[in-house]
Amino acid sequence: MDLSPTLAEIVSLSVDERIRLVEAIWDSIAEHPDALPLSDAEREELDRRWADYLKDPAAGAPWSEVKARIIAR
């Protein structure tokens, strides 16, 4: 017996219900970060960004400030 919802059933959910579903799916993916290995290019980019941060930790901005700037546009 297949209890998996169909795409039509998922799309028929309210926006709030779909957001909660996406959050639950994302949380289940985040529980297993090794299941999504990084490419060499992604790892190099993360290493570069980490090195930039270590050189000048004050150069960045907190997410709350960045988000406020984006919303204000």
C-alpha positions as CSV (number, residue, x, y, z in Angstrom):
1,M,0.0,0.0,0.0
2,D,1.6,3.3,-1.1
3,L,0.8,6.2,1.2
4,S,3.1,8.7,-0.6
5,P,1.2,11.8,-1.5
6,T,0.8,12.7,-5.1
7,L,2.0,16.0,-6.5
8,A,-1.6,17.0,-7.0
9,E,-2.3,16.4,-3.3
10,I,0.7,18.4,-2.3
11,V,-0.2,21.3,-4.5
12,S,-3.7,21.3,-3.1
13,L,-2.4,22.0,0.4
14,S,-2.5,25.5,1.8
15,V,0.6,27.6,1.4
16,D,1.3,27.3,5.2
17,E,1.0,23.5,5.0
18,R,3.3,23.4,2.0
19,I,5.9,25.5,3.8
20,R,5.8,23.2,6.8
21,L,6.2,20.2,4.5
22,V,9.2,21.9,2.8
23,E,10.7,22.7,6.2
24,A,10.2,19.0,7.3
25,I,11.8,17.8,4.1
26,W,14.8,20.2,4.5
27,D,15.3,19.2,8.1
28,S,15.3,15.5,7.1
29,I,18.0,16.3,4.5
30,A,20.1,18.4,7.0
31,E,20.2,15.4,9.3
32,H,22.4,13.6,6.8
33,P,24.8,16.3,5.4
34,D,27.3,13.6,4.2
35,A,24.6,12.5,1.7
36,L,25.3,15.6,-0.3
37,P,29.0,15.7,-0.9
38,L,30.6,19.0,-2.0
39,S,32.3,19.3,-5.4
40,D,36.0,20.3,-5.5
41,A,34.9,23.7,-6.7
42,E,32.4,24.2,-3.9
43,R,35.0,23.1,-1.3
44,E,37.5,25.5,-2.7
45,E,35.0,28.4,-2.6
46,L,34.1,27.6,1.0
47,D,37.8,27.5,1.9
48,R,38.4,30.8,0.1
49,R,35.5,32.4,2.0
50,W,36.7,31.0,5.3
51,A,40.2,32.4,4.7
52,D,38.7,35.8,3.8
53,Y,36.7,35.8,7.1
54,L,39.8,34.9,9.1
55,K,41.7,37.8,7.5
56,D,39.0,40.3,8.5
57,P,36.0,39.0,10.6
58,A,34.5,42.5,10.8
59,A,34.2,42.9,7.0
60,G,31.0,41.0,6.8
61,A,27.5,41.8,8.1
62,P,25.1,39.8,10.2
63,W,22.3,38.0,8.4
64,S,19.7,40.2,10.1
65,E,21.3,43.4,8.6
66,V,21.7,41.8,5.1
67,K,18.1,40.6,5.2
68,A,16.9,44.0,6.3
69,R,18.7,45.6,3.4
70,I,17.2,43.1,0.9
71,I,13.7,43.7,2.2
72,A,14.1,47.5,2.1
73,R,14.8,47.5,-1.7
